[in-house]
Amino acid sequence: MLVLLPPSETKLDGGDGPPLRLDALAHPELNHLRDELVDELVRLSADVPAARAALGVSDRQDGEIARNAALRTSPTAPALHRYTGVLYDALDVRSLRGIAAARAEARLAVGSALFGLVQAADLVPAYRLSAGSSLPGRGTLAATWKPVLEPVLAGIAARELVVDLRSGSYAAFARVPGAVTVTVLTAQRTIVSHVNKAHKGKLARVLAGTRAEPTDAAGVAAVARRAGMHVERRGTALEIVLAEG
Protein backbone atom coordinates (compact mmCIF):
# COMPACT_ATOMS: atom_id res chain seq x y z
CA MET A 1 0.00 0.00 0.00
CA LEU A 2 1.16 3.51 -0.85
CA VAL A 3 -0.40 6.48 0.94
CA LEU A 4 0.02 9.56 -1.23
CA LEU A 5 0.08 12.84 0.70
CA PRO A 6 -0.13 16.44 -0.46
CA PRO A 7 2.88 18.67 0.25
CA SER A 8 2.65 21.79 2.39
CA GLU A 9 3.37 25.44 1.67
CA THR A 10 5.33 25.62 4.91
CA LYS A 11 8.55 23.67 5.30
CA LEU A 12 11.13 23.40 8.04
CA ASP A 13 14.46 25.12 7.48
CA GLY A 14 17.80 23.40 7.73
CA GLY A 15 18.51 19.72 7.93
CA ASP A 16 21.57 17.56 8.47
CA GLY A 17 21.62 15.82 5.10
CA PRO A 18 24.02 16.54 2.23
CA PRO A 19 23.12 18.91 -0.61
CA LEU A 20 20.45 17.73 -3.04
CA ARG A 21 21.30 14.66 -5.10
CA LEU A 22 18.58 13.95 -7.60
CA ASP A 23 20.12 10.58 -8.42
CA ALA A 24 19.50 9.50 -4.82
CA LEU A 25 15.75 10.18 -4.95
CA ALA A 26 13.21 7.46 -5.64
CA HIS A 27 11.62 7.30 -9.08
CA PRO A 28 14.64 8.32 -11.18
CA GLU A 29 12.49 8.52 -14.32
CA LEU A 30 11.34 11.89 -12.95
CA ASN A 31 14.87 13.27 -12.68
CA HIS A 32 15.05 15.03 -16.05
CA LEU A 33 12.08 17.25 -15.21
CA ARG A 34 13.20 17.63 -11.60
CA ASP A 35 16.56 18.90 -12.82
CA GLU A 36 14.92 21.37 -15.20
CA LEU A 37 12.62 22.77 -12.52
CA VAL A 38 15.41 23.13 -9.96
CA ASP A 39 17.52 25.03 -12.48
CA GLU A 40 14.57 27.26 -13.40
CA LEU A 41 13.86 28.10 -9.77
CA VAL A 42 17.50 28.93 -9.07
CA ARG A 43 17.65 31.23 -12.12
CA LEU A 44 14.30 32.82 -11.28
CA SER A 45 15.56 33.67 -7.78
CA ALA A 46 18.09 36.09 -9.25
CA ASP A 47 15.18 38.37 -10.22
CA VAL A 48 13.35 38.90 -6.93
CA PRO A 49 10.31 40.81 -8.29
CA ALA A 50 9.79 38.18 -11.00
CA ALA A 51 10.17 35.42 -8.42
CA ARG A 52 7.57 37.03 -6.16
CA ALA A 53 5.10 37.15 -9.04
CA ALA A 54 5.77 33.58 -10.19
CA LEU A 55 5.58 32.09 -6.71
CA GLY A 56 2.72 34.26 -5.45
CA VAL A 57 4.63 35.63 -2.45
CA SER A 58 5.06 39.11 -1.00
CA ASP A 59 8.22 41.02 -0.12
CA ARG A 60 7.82 39.75 3.45
CA GLN A 61 8.44 36.25 2.09
CA ASP A 62 11.69 36.98 0.28
CA GLY A 63 13.28 34.34 2.48
CA GLU A 64 11.37 31.78 0.40
CA ILE A 65 13.10 33.10 -2.71
CA ALA A 66 16.46 32.86 -0.95
CA ARG A 67 15.69 29.21 -0.20
CA ASN A 68 15.14 28.56 -3.88
CA ALA A 69 18.40 30.31 -4.79
CA ALA A 70 20.24 27.79 -2.60
CA LEU A 71 18.45 24.64 -3.80
CA ARG A 72 21.66 23.02 -5.05
CA THR A 73 23.73 23.77 -1.94
CA SER A 74 21.44 23.88 1.10
CA PRO A 75 21.17 20.97 3.55
CA THR A 76 18.51 18.33 3.09
CA ALA A 77 16.14 16.44 5.38
CA PRO A 78 13.82 13.45 4.88
CA ALA A 79 10.68 14.53 3.04
CA LEU A 80 8.36 13.65 5.93
CA HIS A 81 10.45 15.81 8.26
CA ARG A 82 10.60 18.70 5.77
CA TYR A 83 6.86 19.29 5.29
CA THR A 84 4.88 20.92 8.09
CA GLY A 85 1.36 22.18 8.78
CA VAL A 86 -1.97 20.79 9.92
CA LEU A 87 -1.84 17.45 8.08
CA TYR A 88 1.76 16.74 9.08
CA ASP A 89 1.12 17.75 12.70
CA ALA A 90 -1.69 15.18 12.82
CA LEU A 91 0.48 12.56 11.11
CA ASP A 92 3.25 13.22 13.69
CA VAL A 93 5.61 10.81 11.97
CA ARG A 94 8.50 11.60 14.33
CA SER A 95 6.64 9.95 17.21
CA LEU A 96 6.37 6.58 15.43
CA ARG A 97 8.76 3.94 16.69
CA GLY A 98 10.05 0.55 15.67
CA ILE A 99 8.12 -1.37 13.06
CA ALA A 100 5.47 1.36 12.82
CA ALA A 101 8.17 3.84 11.79
CA ALA A 102 9.54 1.37 9.25
CA ARG A 103 6.08 0.81 7.80
CA ALA A 104 5.54 4.57 7.56
CA GLU A 105 8.80 5.00 5.67
CA ALA A 106 7.78 2.30 3.19
CA ARG A 107 4.16 3.35 2.79
CA LEU A 108 4.15 7.15 2.75
CA ALA A 109 4.98 9.39 -0.20
CA VAL A 110 4.39 13.05 -1.04
CA GLY A 111 3.22 14.64 -4.28
CA SER A 112 5.44 17.65 -4.98
CA ALA A 113 5.35 20.56 -7.41
CA LEU A 114 9.16 20.49 -7.61
CA PHE A 115 10.00 16.79 -7.38
CA GLY A 116 6.79 15.16 -8.66
CA LEU A 117 6.81 12.34 -6.13
CA VAL A 118 9.10 11.75 -3.17
CA GLN A 119 9.20 8.84 -0.76
CA ALA A 120 9.18 9.41 2.98
CA ALA A 121 12.95 9.12 3.42
CA ASP A 122 14.02 10.98 0.28
CA LEU A 123 16.36 13.83 1.23
CA VAL A 124 15.09 17.18 -0.03
CA PRO A 125 15.98 20.83 0.67
CA ALA A 126 13.56 23.52 1.81
CA TYR A 127 11.94 25.17 -1.22
CA ARG A 128 8.97 27.21 -2.36
CA LEU A 129 6.94 26.01 -5.34
CA SER A 130 3.25 25.25 -5.17
CA ALA A 131 0.73 23.77 -7.57
CA GLY A 132 -0.49 27.24 -8.51
CA SER A 133 2.95 28.72 -9.20
CA SER A 134 3.61 29.91 -12.73
CA LEU A 135 7.19 29.58 -13.93
CA PRO A 136 8.25 31.82 -16.84
CA GLY A 137 8.02 30.07 -20.19
CA ARG A 138 5.97 27.14 -18.86
CA GLY A 139 2.31 26.30 -18.82
CA THR A 140 0.76 25.15 -15.58
CA LEU A 141 2.74 22.81 -13.38
CA ALA A 142 -0.10 20.28 -13.67
CA ALA A 143 0.33 20.26 -17.47
CA THR A 144 4.10 20.04 -17.04
CA TRP A 145 4.02 17.07 -14.68
CA LYS A 146 1.09 15.05 -16.03
CA PRO A 147 2.79 13.27 -18.98
CA VAL A 148 5.83 12.44 -16.84
CA LEU A 149 4.25 11.62 -13.49
CA GLU A 150 1.12 9.80 -14.61
CA PRO A 151 2.96 6.73 -15.98
CA VAL A 152 4.96 6.46 -12.74
CA LEU A 153 1.85 6.49 -10.57
CA ALA A 154 0.05 4.12 -12.93
CA GLY A 155 2.96 1.69 -12.56
CA ILE A 156 2.76 1.87 -8.78
CA ALA A 157 -1.03 1.38 -8.86
CA ALA A 158 -0.56 -1.75 -10.97
CA ARG A 159 1.57 -3.27 -8.19
CA GLU A 160 -0.15 -2.09 -5.01
CA LEU A 161 -3.09 -0.20 -3.61
CA VAL A 162 -2.74 3.60 -3.64
CA VAL A 163 -4.64 5.73 -1.12
CA ASP A 164 -4.67 9.21 -2.63
CA LEU A 165 -4.95 11.94 0.01
CA ARG A 166 -3.77 14.76 -2.26
CA SER A 167 -5.74 17.98 -2.56
CA GLY A 168 -7.42 18.72 -5.89
CA SER A 169 -4.63 20.95 -7.20
CA TYR A 170 -2.04 18.21 -6.72
CA ALA A 171 -4.34 15.40 -7.84
CA ALA A 172 -4.47 17.27 -11.17
CA PHE A 173 -0.75 16.52 -11.64
CA ALA A 174 -1.56 12.88 -12.40
CA ARG A 175 -4.45 10.48 -12.15
CA VAL A 176 -3.97 7.22 -10.25
CA PRO A 177 -5.98 4.32 -11.70
CA GLY A 178 -8.10 2.59 -9.07
CA ALA A 179 -6.85 4.75 -6.19
CA VAL A 180 -8.85 5.04 -3.00
CA THR A 181 -9.79 8.68 -2.46
CA VAL A 182 -10.83 10.26 0.82
CA THR A 183 -13.05 13.22 1.71
CA VAL A 184 -13.60 14.52 5.23
CA LEU A 185 -17.07 15.87 5.96
CA THR A 186 -18.72 17.46 8.96
CA ALA A 187 -21.93 15.96 10.29
CA GLN A 188 -23.74 18.47 8.07
CA ARG A 189 -21.87 17.02 5.04
CA THR A 190 -19.75 20.13 4.46
CA ILE A 191 -15.99 20.30 3.88
CA VAL A 192 -13.84 22.48 6.11
CA SER A 193 -10.24 22.81 4.96
CA HIS A 194 -8.57 22.77 8.37
CA VAL A 195 -10.61 19.79 9.58
CA ASN A 196 -10.10 18.01 6.27
CA LYS A 197 -6.30 18.26 6.55
CA ALA A 198 -6.19 17.22 10.19
CA HIS A 199 -8.28 14.09 9.72
CA LYS A 200 -6.43 13.09 6.56
CA GLY A 201 -3.26 13.33 8.64
CA LYS A 202 -4.81 11.12 11.31
CA LEU A 203 -5.86 8.59 8.68
CA ALA A 204 -2.37 8.62 7.15
CA ARG A 205 -0.90 7.85 10.57
CA VAL A 206 -3.29 4.94 11.09
CA LEU A 207 -2.55 3.52 7.63
CA ALA A 208 1.19 4.04 8.02
CA GLY A 209 1.39 2.03 11.22
CA THR A 210 -1.23 -0.70 10.80
CA ARG A 211 -0.24 -4.35 10.66
CA ALA A 212 -2.99 -4.88 8.11
CA GLU A 213 -2.23 -4.83 4.39
CA PRO A 214 -5.36 -3.42 2.75
CA THR A 215 -5.78 -4.29 -0.90
CA ASP A 216 -8.97 -2.33 -1.61
CA ALA A 217 -11.21 0.47 -0.35
CA ALA A 218 -13.10 -1.87 1.95
CA GLY A 219 -9.84 -2.84 3.64
CA VAL A 220 -8.83 0.80 4.10
CA ALA A 221 -12.27 1.59 5.56
CA ALA A 222 -11.94 -1.33 7.98
CA VAL A 223 -8.59 -0.06 9.26
CA ALA A 224 -10.03 3.44 9.72
CA ARG A 225 -13.09 2.13 11.56
CA ARG A 226 -10.94 0.10 13.94
CA ALA A 227 -9.22 3.39 14.77
CA GLY A 228 -12.58 4.90 15.70
CA MET A 229 -13.33 6.82 12.50
CA HIS A 230 -16.85 6.94 11.04
CA VAL A 231 -16.26 5.98 7.41
CA GLU A 232 -18.74 5.56 4.59
CA ARG A 233 -17.68 3.90 1.34
CA ARG A 234 -18.91 4.57 -2.18
CA GLY A 235 -16.87 2.34 -4.48
CA THR A 236 -13.26 3.50 -4.18
CA ALA A 237 -14.30 6.82 -2.57
CA LEU A 238 -14.30 6.99 1.22
CA GLU A 239 -15.97 9.68 3.32
CA ILE A 240 -14.84 10.29 6.90
CA VAL A 241 -17.88 11.81 8.61
CA LEU A 242 -17.18 13.72 11.81
CA ALA A 243 -19.40 13.55 14.86
CA GLU A 244 -21.40 16.61 15.80
CA GLY A 245 -20.12 18.90 18.50
C-alpha positions in Angstrom: 0.0 0.0 0.0 1.2 3.5 -0.8 -0.4 6.5 0.9 0.0 9.6 -1.2 0.1 12.8 0.7 -0.1 16.4 -0.5 2.9 18.7 0.3 2.6 21.8 2.4 3.4 25.4 1.7 5.3 25.6 4.9 8.6 23.7 5.3 11.1 23.4 8.0 14.5 25.1 7.5 17.8 23.4 7.7 18.5 19.7 7.9 21.6 17.6 8.5 21.6 15.8 5.1 24.0 16.5 2.2 23.1 18.9 -0.6 20.4 17.7 -3.0 21.3 14.7 -5.1 18.6 13.9 -7.6 20.1 10.6 -8.4 19.5 9.5 -4.8 15.8 10.2 -5.0 13.2 7.5 -5.6 11.6 7.3 -9.1 14.6 8.3 -11.2 12.5 8.5 -14.3 11.3 11.9 -12.9 14.9 13.3 -12.7 15.1 15.0 -16.0 12.1 17.2 -15.2 13.2 17.6 -11.6 16.6 18.9 -12.8 14.9 21.4 -15.2 12.6 22.8 -12.5 15.4 23.1 -10.0 17.5 25.0 -12.5 14.6 27.3 -13.4 13.9 28.1 -9.8 17.5 28.9 -9.1 17.7 31.2 -12.1 14.3 32.8 -11.3 15.6 33.7 -7.8 18.1 36.1 -9.2 15.2 38.4 -10.2 13.4 38.9 -6.9 10.3 40.8 -8.3 9.8 38.2 -11.0 10.2 35.4 -8.4 7.6 37.0 -6.2 5.1 37.1 -9.0 5.8 33.6 -10.2 5.6 32.1 -6.7 2.7 34.3 -5.5 4.6 35.6 -2.4 5.1 39.1 -1.0 8.2 41.0 -0.1 7.8 39.8 3.5 8.4 36.3 2.1 11.7 37.0 0.3 13.3 34.3 2.5 11.4 31.8 0.4 13.1 33.1 -2.7 16.5 32.9 -1.0 15.7 29.2 -0.2 15.1 28.6 -3.9 18.4 30.3 -4.8 20.2 27.8 -2.6 18.5 24.6 -3.8 21.7 23.0 -5.0 23.7 23.8 -1.9 21.4 23.9 1.1 21.2 21.0 3.6 18.5 18.3 3.1 16.1 16.4 5.4 13.8 13.4 4.9 10.7 14.5 3.0 8.4 13.6 5.9 10.4 15.8 8.3 10.6 18.7 5.8 6.9 19.3 5.3 4.9 20.9 8.1 1.4 22.2 8.8 -2.0 20.8 9.9 -1.8 17.5 8.1 1.8 16.7 9.1 1.1 17.7 12.7 -1.7 15.2 12.8 0.5 12.6 11.1 3.3 13.2 13.7 5.6 10.8 12.0 8.5 11.6 14.3 6.6 9.9 17.2 6.4 6.6 15.4 8.8 3.9 16.7 10.0 0.6 15.7 8.1 -1.4 13.1 5.5 1.4 12.8 8.2 3.8 11.8 9.5 1.4 9.2 6.1 0.8 7.8 5.5 4.6 7.6 8.8 5.0 5.7 7.8 2.3 3.2 4.2 3.4 2.8 4.1 7.2 2.8 5.0 9.4 -0.2 4.4 13.1 -1.0 3.2 14.6 -4.3 5.4 17.7 -5.0 5.4 20.6 -7.4 9.2 20.5 -7.6 10.0 16.8 -7.4 6.8 15.2 -8.7 6.8 12.3 -6.1 9.1 11.8 -3.2 9.2 8.8 -0.8 9.2 9.4 3.0 12.9 9.1 3.4 14.0 11.0 0.3 16.4 13.8 1.2 15.1 17.2 0.0 16.0 20.8 0.7 13.6 23.5 1.8 11.9 25.2 -1.2 9.0 27.2 -2.4 6.9 26.0 -5.3 3.3 25.3 -5.2 0.7 23.8 -7.6 -0.5 27.2 -8.5 3.0 28.7 -9.2 3.6 29.9 -12.7 7.2 29.6 -13.9 8.2 31.8 -16.8 8.0 30.1 -20.2 6.0 27.1 -18.9 2.3 26.3 -18.8 0.8 25.2 -15.6 2.7 22.8 -13.4 -0.1 20.3 -13.7 0.3 20.3 -17.5 4.1 20.0 -17.0 4.0 17.1 -14.7 1.1 15.1 -16.0 2.8 13.3 -19.0 5.8 12.4 -16.8 4.2 11.6 -13.5 1.1 9.8 -14.6 3.0 6.7 -16.0 5.0 6.5 -12.7 1.8 6.5 -10.6 0.0 4.1 -12.9 3.0 1.7 -12.6 2.8 1.9 -8.8 -1.0 1.4 -8.9 -0.6 -1.7 -11.0 1.6 -3.3 -8.2 -0.1 -2.1 -5.0 -3.1 -0.2 -3.6 -2.7 3.6 -3.6 -4.6 5.7 -1.1 -4.7 9.2 -2.6 -5.0 11.9 0.0 -3.8 14.8 -2.3 -5.7 18.0 -2.6 -7.4 18.7 -5.9 -4.6 21.0 -7.2 -2.0 18.2 -6.7 -4.3 15.4 -7.8 -4.5 17.3 -11.2 -0.8 16.5 -11.6 -1.6 12.9 -12.4 -4.5 10.5 -12.2 -4.0 7.2 -10.3 -6.0 4.3 -11.7 -8.1 2.6 -9.1 -6.9 4.8 -6.2 -8.8 5.0 -3.0 -9.8 8.7 -2.5 -10.8 10.3 0.8 -13.1 13.2 1.7 -13.6 14.5 5.2 -17.1 15.9 6.0 -18.7 17.5 9.0 -21.9 16.0 10.3 -23.7 18.5 8.1 -21.9 17.0 5.0 -19.7 20.1 4.5 -16.0 20.3 3.9 -13.8 22.5 6.1 -10.2 22.8 5.0 -8.6 22.8 8.4 -10.6 19.8 9.6 -10.1 18.0 6.3 -6.3 18.3 6.5 -6.2 17.2 10.2 -8.3 14.1 9.7 -6.4 13.1 6.6 -3.3 13.3 8.6 -4.8 11.1 11.3 -5.9 8.6 8.7 -2.4 8.6 7.2 -0.9 7.9 10.6 -3.3 4.9 11.1 -2.6 3.5 7.6 1.2 4.0 8.0 1.4 2.0 11.2 -1.2 -0.7 10.8 -0.2 -4.3 10.7 -3.0 -4.9 8.1 -2.2 -4.8 4.4 -5.4 -3.4 2.7 -5.8 -4.3 -0.9 -9.0 -2.3 -1.6 -11.2 0.5 -0.3 -13.1 -1.9 2.0 -9.8 -2.8 3.6 -8.8 0.8 4.1 -12.3 1.6 5.6 -11.9 -1.3 8.0 -8.6 -0.1 9.3 -10.0 3.4 9.7 -13.1 2.1 11.6 -10.9 0.1 13.9 -9.2 3.4 14.8 -12.6 4.9 15.7 -13.3 6.8 12.5 -16.8 6.9 11.0 -16.3 6.0 7.4 -18.7 5.6 4.6 -17.7 3.9 1.3 -18.9 4.6 -2.2 -16.9 2.3 -4.5 -13.3 3.5 -4.2 -14.3 6.8 -2.6 -14.3 7.0 1.2 -16.0 9.7 3.3 -14.8 10.3 6.9 -17.9 11.8 8.6 -17.2 13.7 11.8 -19.4 13.5 14.9 -21.4 16.6 15.8 -20.1 18.9 18.5 
